[in-house]
């Protein structure tokens, strides 16, 4: 192989690695956001039921969550 060809191959490998790393970071961010939304929906469901039941239960639940 010529030096120029080796250089091009090395550049392509570096570019590929950068794209993989970027994809991993993006996937991790999406996973974090998805988990936040899952927790938010769960809390929303819990509190919506408590508001229907009444105020005393809400105070007990809030203390348990903290």
C-alpha positions, 0 to 999 in steps of 0.5 A: 500500500502507498502512504497516500492510500494508508492515510485515506484508509486511516481517515476513513476509519477515524470518520467511521469511529466518530460517527459511531461515537456520535450515534452512541451519545445521541442514543444515550440522550434519547434513552435519558429523555425516554426514561424521564417521560416514563417517570413523569407519566407514572407520577402523573397517573399516581397523582391524578388518582390521588386528586380523585380520592382526596387530600389526606392521601395526597399528603401521605403519598408526597411524604413517601415520595420525598 
